[in-house]
Amino acid sequence: MAEARAAEAAKKKDLEAEQKTPTGMGFRTLANEYLDFCQRRFSEKNYKEKVFIFKSFAAHLGPLREIATITARDIIGYLSTRPGNANWNKHRKSICALFQWAFKHGLFSINPCLYVDSMPETPAKKKIPCQEEMVRILLSSGENRSFFLALYSLAARLGEINNLRWEDVNFENWTVTLWTRKSRGGNPRPQVKAMNQDLYEELRRLHDKHSTAWVFPNPRTENSYKNRRAQIKRACLDGKVPYYTWHSIRHFVASLLADEHKISLPTIQRMLGHQRLTTTERYVQTLSEGQREVADLLKIDQKFTSKAKSRE
């Protein structure tokens, strides 16, 4: 009797599992469902990157491929077409996130990407402007000077300044509240930062003639900007310096505070709004005085060099 009940329970469990896992779902259908979620969850740049990766993977799989038939071998076959290890890892990460999302929602029995290894890669060296180049970029920013100044003075991320609203600017306390999506869970996280004199006066001037809720709106749409790449390219070109990305300004500020002003890493961490000190350490590529002193101790003593030469 007990065995019969156990067998019936096992059969019921199998039936429930079959009902939870849709049969015949194609990869494109799954990818579209996940992308709908990503459009709400992630930044526009991240979303567009995932769209490209899933389209490329779908083209590699072929038309009408069912998700139940996709294996680690299929994923490796696709990743092998990528131009380098860094690109392999980027595409693997997005594909793995897709299947993990499907698994969590009962759409897939197991994530095949878990059996696909990441590849070793050498991190690209960050291009950071020197002080003279940074000054040239700021002086060449033209009508976008206020935006460049805010990004520089607050050591902010591009999206944080793009989406800055007047309601988050407190002239009485000389503070600005930035909202970042770089947080656990993806929920916007506030960061209160102090304004310096230059930024305070610049924002005051803009506030007196503002007409939208955004501090730096796109004049054509009166909404926040989605892409400002042309502006940084123009400033670099006019300033006669190599092309630097927006994020390089943030790296420059971190290095300037550490190298020139000897600001502690925890203070720089709070300025940048990092949740982990290890992230700040990657931004600040500098040597401590202790490291320099140790290096000096390793210099070869000249008196021993002279003795060695005299014996030759």
C-alpha positions in Angstrom: 0.0 0.0 0.0 2.8 2.4 0.9 4.6 1.5 -2.3 1.5 2.3 -4.3 1.2 5.7 -2.7 4.9 6.4 -3.3 4.5 5.4 -6.9 1.5 7.6 -7.4 3.3 10.6 -5.7 6.3 10.1 -8.0 4.0 9.9 -11.1 2.2 13.1 -10.0 5.6 14.8 -9.5 6.7 13.8 -13.0 3.4 15.1 -14.5 3.8 18.5 -12.7 7.4 18.8 -14.0 6.1 18.1 -17.6 3.5 20.8 -17.1 6.1 23.3 -15.9 8.4 22.8 -18.8 6.9 23.9 -22.1 7.5 21.5 -24.9 8.5 22.8 -28.3 9.4 26.3 -27.2 11.8 27.8 -29.8 15.0 29.7 -28.8 13.8 32.9 -30.5 10.6 32.8 -28.4 12.6 32.3 -25.2 15.1 35.1 -26.2 12.2 37.5 -26.9 10.6 36.8 -23.5 13.9 37.3 -21.7 14.6 40.5 -23.7 11.3 42.0 -22.6 12.5 41.4 -19.0 15.9 42.9 -19.8 14.4 46.1 -21.3 12.9 46.9 -17.9 15.8 45.6 -15.8 18.9 46.8 -17.5 20.3 49.9 -19.2 19.6 50.6 -22.9 23.2 49.8 -23.8 23.1 46.5 -21.9 19.8 45.6 -23.6 21.0 46.3 -27.1 24.1 44.3 -26.5 22.0 41.3 -25.5 19.8 41.7 -28.5 22.9 41.5 -30.8 24.2 38.4 -28.9 21.0 36.5 -29.0 20.4 37.3 -32.7 23.9 36.0 -33.5 23.4 32.9 -31.5 20.0 32.3 -33.1 21.5 32.6 -36.5 24.2 30.0 -35.5 21.6 27.6 -34.2 19.4 27.8 -37.3 15.7 28.4 -37.7 13.0 26.9 -35.3 15.5 25.4 -32.9 13.8 24.2 -29.8 15.4 25.1 -26.4 15.2 21.5 -25.2 17.7 20.4 -27.8 20.3 23.1 -27.1 23.4 21.6 -25.5 26.7 22.9 -24.2 28.3 21.7 -27.4 26.0 24.0 -29.4 27.1 27.0 -27.2 30.8 26.1 -27.5 30.4 25.8 -31.2 28.9 29.3 -31.4 31.5 30.9 -29.0 34.3 29.4 -31.1 33.2 31.7 -33.9 33.9 34.8 -31.7 37.1 36.8 -32.5 38.8 36.6 -29.1 38.6 35.4 -25.6 37.2 38.6 -24.2 34.4 38.4 -26.8 33.9 34.7 -26.0 33.4 35.6 -22.3 31.1 38.5 -23.0 28.8 36.3 -25.2 29.0 33.4 -22.8 27.9 35.6 -19.9 24.7 36.8 -21.7 23.8 33.4 -23.0 24.3 31.9 -19.5 22.1 34.6 -18.0 19.4 33.8 -20.5 19.3 30.1 -19.7 19.6 30.8 -16.0 16.5 33.0 -16.2 14.7 30.3 -18.1 15.6 27.8 -15.5 14.4 30.0 -12.6 11.0 30.4 -14.3 10.6 26.7 -15.0 11.1 27.1 -18.8 14.3 24.9 -18.9 15.4 21.9 -17.0 19.1 22.8 -16.7 21.4 25.6 -17.8 23.7 24.0 -20.4 26.0 27.0 -20.2 27.1 25.9 -16.8 29.2 23.3 -18.6 30.9 25.9 -20.8 34.1 27.3 -19.4 35.1 31.0 -19.6 38.4 31.8 -21.3 41.5 33.5 -19.8 41.8 37.1 -21.0 44.1 40.0 -20.5 42.1 43.0 -19.3 42.4 45.9 -21.7 44.5 48.7 -20.3 42.4 51.7 -19.5 43.2 54.8 -21.5 43.2 57.8 -19.1 44.0 61.3 -20.1 46.8 63.2 -18.4 46.1 66.5 -16.7 47.0 68.6 -19.8 44.7 66.5 -22.0 41.9 66.7 -19.4 42.1 70.5 -19.4 42.1 70.6 -23.2 39.0 68.4 -23.3 37.1 70.6 -20.8 38.1 73.8 -22.6 37.0 72.3 -25.9 33.6 71.1 -24.7 31.9 74.3 -26.0 28.1 74.5 -25.4 28.3 71.2 -23.5 30.7 72.7 -20.9 28.1 72.4 -18.1 27.6 68.7 -18.7 31.4 68.0 -18.8 31.9 70.1 -15.6 29.2 68.1 -13.8 30.6 64.8 -14.9 34.1 65.9 -13.8 33.2 67.6 -10.5 31.0 64.8 -9.3 33.2 61.9 -10.6 29.9 60.6 -11.9 28.9 57.9 -14.4 27.5 59.1 -17.7 24.0 57.8 -17.1 23.8 59.5 -13.7 24.4 62.9 -15.2 22.2 62.2 -18.3 19.3 61.4 -15.9 19.9 64.2 -13.4 16.7 66.1 -12.5 16.4 69.5 -10.9 14.5 67.9 -8.0 17.8 66.2 -7.1 19.8 69.4 -7.0 19.8 71.0 -3.5 21.2 74.5 -3.8 20.6 75.2 -0.1 22.8 72.3 1.0 25.1 72.5 -2.0 24.4 68.8 -2.8 23.4 66.7 -5.8 21.7 63.3 -5.5 22.7 60.9 -8.2 20.8 57.7 -8.9 22.8 54.7 -10.1 21.6 51.3 -11.2 25.0 49.8 -10.3 23.6 48.1 -7.2 22.7 44.7 -5.9 19.2 43.8 -7.2 19.4 46.5 -9.9 17.2 48.9 -7.9 18.3 52.6 -8.3 20.6 53.6 -5.5 20.9 57.3 -4.4 24.3 58.9 -3.8 24.5 62.3 -2.3 27.5 64.3 -3.5 28.8 67.8 -2.6 28.9 70.6 -5.2 32.1 72.7 -5.5 31.9 76.4 -6.3 32.3 76.0 -10.0 29.5 73.5 -10.4 27.2 75.4 -8.0 27.5 78.6 -10.0 27.1 76.7 -13.3 23.9 74.9 -12.2 22.5 78.1 -10.7 22.9 79.7 -14.1 21.2 76.8 -15.9 18.4 76.6 -13.3 17.4 80.3 -13.9 16.5 79.4 -17.5 15.5 75.8 -17.3 12.2 74.6 -18.9 12.2 70.8 -18.3 12.6 68.5 -15.3 16.0 67.4 -16.7 19.2 69.3 -15.8 20.8 68.5 -19.2 18.0 67.7 -21.7 18.3 66.9 -25.3 17.2 70.2 -26.9 15.5 68.3 -29.8 13.4 66.0 -27.6 13.4 67.9 -24.2 14.1 64.5 -22.6 17.3 63.0 -21.3 20.0 62.0 -23.8 20.4 58.4 -24.9 23.7 58.8 -26.6 26.4 61.5 -26.2 29.3 59.8 -27.9 29.5 62.5 -30.6 30.1 65.2 -27.9 33.1 63.5 -26.3 34.5 62.7 -29.7 34.2 66.4 -30.8 35.8 67.7 -27.6 38.8 65.3 -28.0 39.1 66.3 -31.7 38.9 70.1 -31.0 41.3 69.7 -28.0 43.8 67.8 -30.3 44.0 64.9 -27.9 43.4 61.1 -28.6 39.9 59.9 -28.3 38.8 59.1 -24.7 35.5 57.6 -23.6 33.2 59.4 -21.1 34.2 56.8 -18.4 37.9 57.8 -18.7 37.0 61.1 -17.1 35.9 59.2 -14.0 39.1 57.2 -14.0 41.1 60.4 -14.3 39.4 62.0 -11.3 40.1 58.9 -9.2 43.8 58.9 -10.1 44.1 62.7 -9.6 42.6 62.4 -6.1 45.0 59.6 -5.2 48.2 60.8 -6.9 48.1 64.5 -6.6 46.0 65.1 -3.5 46.8 61.9 -1.6 43.1 61.2 -0.8 42.6 57.8 1.0 41.0 55.0 -1.0 37.9 54.8 1.3 37.2 58.5 0.6 37.6 58.0 -3.1 35.4 55.0 -2.9 32.6 57.1 -1.4 33.2 59.8 -4.0 32.9 57.3 -6.9 29.9 55.6 -5.2 31.5 52.1 -5.3 30.0 49.4 -3.0 33.4 47.6 -2.8 36.8 49.0 -2.2 38.3 46.4 -4.6 36.4 48.2 -7.4 38.0 51.5 -6.4 41.5 49.9 -6.4 41.0 49.0 -10.0 40.4 52.6 -10.8 43.4 53.9 -8.9 46.6 52.6 -10.5 49.1 54.2 -8.1 52.0 53.2 -5.8 52.1 53.9 -2.1 55.1 55.6 -0.5 55.8 52.3 1.2 56.1 50.5 -2.1 58.5 53.1 -3.4 60.7 52.8 -0.2 60.9 49.0 -0.6 61.9 49.5 -4.3 64.7 51.8 -3.2 66.0 49.2 -0.7 66.5 46.8 -3.6 69.1 49.0 -5.4 72.4 47.3 -5.8 75.1 48.9 -3.6 77.7 50.7 -5.7 80.6 49.6 -3.4 79.9 45.9 -4.2 79.7 46.7 -7.9 83.1 48.4 -7.8 84.7 45.5 -6.0 83.2 43.0 -8.5 84.6 45.0 -11.4 88.0 45.3 -9.8 88.3 41.5 -9.7 87.5 41.0 -13.4 
